[in-house]
């Protein structure tokens, strides 16, 4: 019976420890200010270094009894728990503000005295050098979260960007962007230049982008001048062809013009040689040639046959009678010729 009780007690302790470990992992360091000159004030109107803690889960968790420290010596695993606790500052009990609901934040003041209030801790923060900040569980044995804060200018803070615990997800925020007791907003009032500097602190991306832009401009210029040169060479070749081998359009109109001009010249030349053609005839010939050229009827037959009447006299009765009947000379019954008309004389 005793063994069964002990076994159940052990299982309950282990399960409770796992639940607490999971809950402890939801508590994160969120923002730290080591050089506070004109930023957040405590209830006494003093500016002190402060550490912000956030519950990143959606469940309520009380952080009372947890420890904060800036002494790296506590990382020594051979150090006893009482000795480690001496180098830490415990978050006191008895304050409702230590019970953090989901996504809630709590600011704790450092370099202070616990007797000034629940949110005042004796954690030592030196603004002149980098500060290592660590959060331990209530047993002072398990490291929950830690971050090394660089040297900050006055009123600057070191804030988390994402809630995954990676040191690379932290950034330095200027005094006008510090957000104690609320969620960190890294995109508000952050110019593109500042964001570029944060994401590319060494300037490698800037150098690659600048060289890419230069090479792109050079490529576009090369394409433009290549096409322009091809166009100019084409124009020059076309001019040479026109000057050396002019293209003579051979059309029906040109042929007819040459033919009419040739015939007109021949007629005029013959008229000048013979001197038998009047000037009016020249003008008539030229006008006819131009008329033929205008109407485009040269060498085009109309297909109309014109028959002019002519009197041949073939149907004259007298002509037919004299043509078909010879005159008969009168003779006697003896066969002698009988004179007629003038022969009687």
VOTITOR-836762 format. One record per residue (C-alpha): residue number from 1; chain; x, y, z. Coordinates in steps of 0.001 Angstrom, whole numbers. Layout:
(node NUM,A,(X,Y,Z));
...
END
This chain:
(node 1,A,(0,0,0));
(node 2,A,(2818,2371,928));
(node 3,A,(4601,1543,-2314));
(node 4,A,(1478,2352,-4301));
(node 5,A,(1135,5703,-2567));
(node 6,A,(4765,6510,-3226));
(node 7,A,(4389,5527,-6889));
(node 8,A,(1316,7702,-7350));
(node 9,A,(3023,10561,-5567));
(node 10,A,(6070,10235,-7830));
(node 11,A,(3932,10222,-10967));
(node 12,A,(2021,13264,-9744));
(node 13,A,(5258,15093,-9006));
(node 14,A,(6724,14272,-12423));
(node 15,A,(3569,15318,-14264));
(node 16,A,(3354,18530,-12224));
(node 17,A,(7001,19274,-12952));
(node 18,A,(6421,18808,-16688));
(node 19,A,(3413,21110,-16602));
(node 20,A,(5414,23751,-14754));
(node 21,A,(8290,23358,-17192));
(node 22,A,(5946,23913,-20108));
(node 23,A,(4419,26934,-18407));
(node 24,A,(7865,28337,-17582));
(node 25,A,(8791,28118,-21273));
(node 26,A,(5945,30526,-22034));
(node 27,A,(7637,33283,-20040));
(node 28,A,(10149,35270,-22131));
(node 29,A,(12376,38278,-21825));
(node 30,A,(10817,40822,-24192));
(node 31,A,(12598,44194,-23910));
(node 32,A,(15524,45641,-21935));
(node 33,A,(16722,49220,-21368));
(node 34,A,(20090,49640,-19677));
(node 35,A,(20551,53447,-20013));
(node 36,A,(17352,55180,-18986));
(node 37,A,(17699,58953,-18869));
(node 38,A,(14358,60272,-20130));
(node 39,A,(12197,57201,-20695));
(node 40,A,(9985,55211,-18325));
(node 41,A,(9714,56415,-14705));
(node 42,A,(8906,54388,-11633));
(node 43,A,(6290,55387,-9092));
(node 44,A,(8860,57657,-7444));
(node 45,A,(9557,59614,-10642));
(node 46,A,(13018,58106,-11176));
(node 47,A,(14504,56725,-14395));
(node 48,A,(16111,53332,-13850));
(node 49,A,(17169,50443,-16018));
(node 50,A,(14287,48053,-16595));
(node 51,A,(13530,44557,-17908));
(node 52,A,(10231,43613,-19521));
(node 53,A,(8832,40067,-19257));
(node 54,A,(6046,38688,-21469));
(node 55,A,(3747,35690,-21252));
(node 56,A,(3661,34527,-24880));
(node 57,A,(978,31896,-24240));
(node 58,A,(-2772,32393,-23998));
(node 59,A,(-3004,31062,-20439));
(node 60,A,(-2496,32919,-17169));
(node 61,A,(752,32272,-15341));
(node 62,A,(2119,33729,-12104));
(node 63,A,(5817,34571,-12296));
(node 64,A,(6256,35170,-8562));
(node 65,A,(9218,33301,-7136));
(node 66,A,(11137,33320,-10463));
(node 67,A,(14639,34768,-10565));
(node 68,A,(16452,37396,-12664));
(node 69,A,(20216,37793,-12795));
(node 70,A,(23005,39462,-14757));
(node 71,A,(25802,37337,-13247));
(node 72,A,(27156,34751,-15700));
(node 73,A,(28744,32748,-12898));
(node 74,A,(25377,31117,-12231));
(node 75,A,(25909,29074,-15401));
(node 76,A,(28373,26927,-13455));
(node 77,A,(26553,23625,-13058));
(node 78,A,(28689,22660,-10075));
(node 79,A,(27435,25700,-8171));
(node 80,A,(24994,24861,-5390));
(node 81,A,(21453,26197,-5504));
(node 82,A,(21812,28377,-2383));
(node 83,A,(24965,29928,-3821));
(node 84,A,(23202,30569,-7151));
(node 85,A,(20239,32167,-5390));
(node 86,A,(22606,34610,-3661));
(node 87,A,(23649,35879,-7107));
(node 88,A,(20034,36333,-8269));
(node 89,A,(17082,38579,-7492));
(node 90,A,(13724,36944,-6876));
(node 91,A,(10424,38330,-8143));
(node 92,A,(8498,38775,-4850));
(node 93,A,(5099,37415,-3961));
(node 94,A,(1998,39200,-2857));
(node 95,A,(1338,41379,-5946));
(node 96,A,(-1470,40729,-8388));
(node 97,A,(589,42237,-11203));
(node 98,A,(2885,39194,-11207));
(node 99,A,(-17,37040,-12426));
(node 100,A,(340,37459,-16189));
(node 101,A,(-2563,36605,-18400));
(node 102,A,(-2086,35616,-22043));
(node 103,A,(82,38072,-24022));
(node 104,A,(482,40304,-20968));
(node 105,A,(3693,42198,-20070));
(node 106,A,(5371,43223,-16834));
(node 107,A,(8184,45762,-16362));
(node 108,A,(10676,45245,-13496));
(node 109,A,(13096,47998,-12420));
(node 110,A,(16776,47146,-11881));
(node 111,A,(19543,48745,-9800));
(node 112,A,(16917,49303,-7121));
(node 113,A,(15881,48035,-3706));
(node 114,A,(13118,45447,-3155));
(node 115,A,(11761,47415,-216));
(node 116,A,(10599,50117,-2674));
(node 117,A,(8020,47807,-4137));
(node 118,A,(7271,44481,-5745));
(node 119,A,(8556,45615,-9163));
(node 120,A,(11912,46820,-7797));
(node 121,A,(14812,44353,-7991));
(node 122,A,(18431,44533,-6956));
(node 123,A,(19654,43177,-10303));
(node 124,A,(22864,45006,-11241));
(node 125,A,(22900,46567,-14739));
(node 126,A,(25965,48452,-16027));
(node 127,A,(25044,50599,-19084));
(node 128,A,(28690,51071,-20083));
(node 129,A,(29207,47462,-21175));
(node 130,A,(27195,44554,-22620));
(node 131,A,(24826,43002,-20123));
(node 132,A,(23820,39338,-19943));
(node 133,A,(20263,38968,-18585));
(node 134,A,(18904,35570,-17538));
(node 135,A,(15522,34360,-16264));
(node 136,A,(15415,31250,-14048));
(node 137,A,(12513,29241,-12702));
(node 138,A,(11376,29221,-9069));
(node 139,A,(13903,26525,-8145));
(node 140,A,(16815,28586,-9509));
(node 141,A,(17935,25522,-11442));
(node 142,A,(16401,25830,-14898));
(node 143,A,(17390,28597,-17279));
(node 144,A,(14166,29717,-18987));
(node 145,A,(15433,32562,-21182));
(node 146,A,(18519,34750,-21589));
(node 147,A,(19844,37499,-23837));
(node 148,A,(23032,39532,-24115));
(node 149,A,(22214,43209,-24447));
(node 150,A,(24781,45329,-26323));
(node 151,A,(25891,48733,-25152));
(node 152,A,(22968,51083,-25807));
(node 153,A,(22761,54817,-26203));
(node 154,A,(20590,56815,-23880));
(node 155,A,(16911,55811,-23958));
(node 156,A,(17482,53027,-26491));
(node 157,A,(16130,49554,-25818));
(node 158,A,(16909,46049,-26968));
(node 159,A,(13662,44331,-27980));
(node 160,A,(12533,40969,-29271));
(node 161,A,(11174,40778,-32810));
(node 162,A,(9775,37224,-32687));
(node 163,A,(8827,34968,-29809));
(node 164,A,(11051,32026,-30652));
(node 165,A,(13947,32718,-28303));
(node 166,A,(16621,33280,-30977));
(node 167,A,(19110,36033,-30239));
(node 168,A,(19064,37073,-33890));
(node 169,A,(15417,38084,-33473));
(node 170,A,(16279,41064,-31317));
(node 171,A,(16897,44641,-32428));
(node 172,A,(18002,47985,-31068));
(node 173,A,(15087,50433,-30909));
(node 174,A,(15387,54189,-30751));
(node 175,A,(13856,56162,-27912));
(node 176,A,(10726,57065,-29884));
(node 177,A,(10034,53396,-30608));
(node 178,A,(10432,51986,-27103));
(node 179,A,(7321,50055,-26008));
(node 180,A,(7387,49140,-22299));
(node 181,A,(4411,47146,-20988));
(node 182,A,(3002,46570,-24488));
(node 183,A,(3794,44340,-27422));
(node 184,A,(6847,45261,-29451));
(node 185,A,(5949,46899,-32758));
(node 186,A,(8931,46912,-35062));
(node 187,A,(7231,48159,-38232));
(node 188,A,(5558,51332,-36960));
(node 189,A,(7497,54527,-37753));
(node 190,A,(10320,52438,-39190));
(node 191,A,(11506,53839,-42486));
(node 192,A,(12619,51640,-45330));
(node 193,A,(16185,52838,-44891));
(node 194,A,(16207,51893,-41208));
(node 195,A,(14685,48515,-41975));
(node 196,A,(17267,47926,-44709));
(node 197,A,(20071,48833,-42311));
(node 198,A,(18682,46465,-39709));
(node 199,A,(18324,43578,-42128));
(node 200,A,(21648,44261,-43894));
(node 201,A,(24038,45641,-41259));
(node 202,A,(27184,44896,-43294));
(node 203,A,(25932,46278,-46607));
(node 204,A,(26357,43116,-48704));
(node 205,A,(22821,43241,-50083));
(node 206,A,(23216,46935,-50877));
(node 207,A,(26430,46275,-52830));
(node 208,A,(24855,43400,-54788));
(node 209,A,(21760,45459,-55576));
(node 210,A,(23844,48459,-56687));
(node 211,A,(25993,46330,-58991));
(node 212,A,(22888,44652,-60367));
(node 213,A,(21338,48008,-61213));
(node 214,A,(24550,49190,-62906));
(node 215,A,(24876,46045,-65018));
(node 216,A,(21189,46197,-65936));
(node 217,A,(21555,49795,-67139));
(node 218,A,(24646,48871,-69150));
(node 219,A,(22801,45946,-70741));
(node 220,A,(19869,48181,-71690));
(node 221,A,(22247,50752,-73200));
(node 222,A,(24020,48028,-75187));
(node 223,A,(20730,46741,-76579));
(node 224,A,(19573,50261,-77472));
(node 225,A,(22763,51264,-79279));
(node 226,A,(22988,47895,-81059));
(node 227,A,(19483,48289,-82458));
(node 228,A,(20145,51937,-83319));
(node 229,A,(23344,50982,-85159));
(node 230,A,(21534,48289,-87139));
(node 231,A,(18874,50817,-88117));
(node 232,A,(21439,53389,-89243));
(node 233,A,(23364,50793,-91271));
(node 234,A,(20131,49769,-92952));
(node 235,A,(19394,53385,-93818));
(node 236,A,(22893,53870,-95248));
(node 237,A,(22619,50715,-97343));
(node 238,A,(19266,51833,-98701));
(node 239,A,(20730,55204,-99718));
(node 240,A,(23646,53521,-101524));
(node 241,A,(21322,51242,-103447));
(node 242,A,(19158,54169,-104512));
(node 243,A,(22152,56220,-105620));
(node 244,A,(23991,53422,-107478));
(node 245,A,(21130,51379,-108912));
(node 246,A,(18046,53556,-109043));
(node 247,A,(14860,51628,-109289));
(node 248,A,(12853,52584,-112354));
(node 249,A,(9219,51697,-111980));
(node 250,A,(7944,50116,-115189));
(node 251,A,(4245,50654,-115411));
(node 252,A,(1685,50762,-118138));
(node 253,A,(1331,54518,-117800));
(node 254,A,(5044,55097,-118340));
(node 255,A,(5110,52778,-121337));
(node 256,A,(2199,54539,-122959));
(node 257,A,(3725,57932,-122264));
(node 258,A,(6970,56911,-123951));
(node 259,A,(5144,55386,-126909));
(node 260,A,(2878,58395,-127457));
(node 261,A,(5791,60743,-127083));
(node 262,A,(7798,58777,-129629));
(node 263,A,(4978,58764,-132168));
(node 264,A,(4288,62449,-131625));
(node 265,A,(7962,63213,-132158));
(node 266,A,(8024,61228,-135396));
(node 267,A,(4951,63033,-136719));
(node 268,A,(6345,66410,-135808));
(node 269,A,(9714,65618,-137344));
(node 270,A,(8099,64480,-140579));
(node 271,A,(5976,67603,-140645));
(node 272,A,(9015,69818,-140161));
(node 273,A,(10892,68012,-142884));
(node 274,A,(8062,68199,-145386));
(node 275,A,(6856,71590,-144227));
(node 276,A,(3411,70525,-145360));
(node 277,A,(1774,70312,-141962));
(node 278,A,(244,73357,-140451));
(node 279,A,(784,74363,-136821));
(node 280,A,(-2823,73609,-136119));
(node 281,A,(-2227,70022,-137196));
(node 282,A,(641,69788,-134689));
(node 283,A,(-1609,71034,-131967));
(node 284,A,(-4368,68630,-133026));
(node 285,A,(-1956,65685,-132999));
(node 286,A,(-620,66616,-129585));
(node 287,A,(-4148,67119,-128245));
(node 288,A,(-5210,63741,-129607));
(node 289,A,(-2214,62054,-128038));
(node 290,A,(-2947,63658,-124686));
(node 291,A,(-6596,62699,-124969));
(node 292,A,(-5672,59099,-125699));
(node 293,A,(-3291,59076,-122749));
(node 294,A,(-5954,60551,-120452));
(node 295,A,(-8696,58150,-121510));
(node 296,A,(-6322,55187,-121654));
(node 297,A,(-7754,54009,-124973));
(node 298,A,(-4525,53579,-126874));
(node 299,A,(-4541,50366,-128925));
(node 300,A,(-8022,49585,-127693));
(node 301,A,(-10466,48864,-130501));
(node 302,A,(-14080,49802,-129995));
(node 303,A,(-15458,46802,-131921));
(node 304,A,(-17809,49039,-133974));
(node 305,A,(-17644,48580,-137794));
(node 306,A,(-18515,51715,-139734));
(node 307,A,(-19783,51246,-143336));
(node 308,A,(-19916,54359,-145470));
(node 309,A,(-22389,54299,-148432));
(node 310,A,(-20920,54524,-151958));
(node 311,A,(-22850,54733,-155220));
(node 312,A,(-21421,52139,-157625));
(node 313,A,(-24289,52197,-160127));
(node 314,A,(-24538,48451,-160272));
(node 315,A,(-28317,48623,-160023));
(node 316,A,(-28794,51086,-162928));
(node 317,A,(-31197,49533,-165481));
(node 318,A,(-29683,51328,-168370));
(node 319,A,(-26252,50129,-167505));
(node 320,A,(-27491,46587,-167205));
(node 321,A,(-29251,46716,-170569));
(node 322,A,(-26294,48150,-172412));
(node 323,A,(-24007,45804,-170613));
(node 324,A,(-25923,42626,-171266));
(node 325,A,(-27393,43267,-174853));
(node 326,A,(-25202,44237,-177784));
(node 327,A,(-26923,46418,-180505));
(node 328,A,(-28152,44425,-183569));
(node 329,A,(-27352,45797,-186981));
(node 330,A,(-30311,45551,-189534));
(node 331,A,(-29651,43348,-192545));
(node 332,A,(-31543,42484,-195666));
(node 333,A,(-32901,39202,-196501));
(node 334,A,(-29953,38828,-198693));
(node 335,A,(-27625,39249,-195855));
(node 336,A,(-26490,42683,-196766));
(node 337,A,(-25991,45355,-194215));
(node 338,A,(-28574,48077,-194084));
(node 339,A,(-27127,51406,-193100));
(node 340,A,(-28842,53260,-190306));
(node 341,A,(-28538,56702,-188932));
(node 342,A,(-25543,58542,-190333));
(node 343,A,(-24747,55802,-192738));
(node 344,A,(-27796,56793,-194829));
(node 345,A,(-26053,59922,-195713));
END
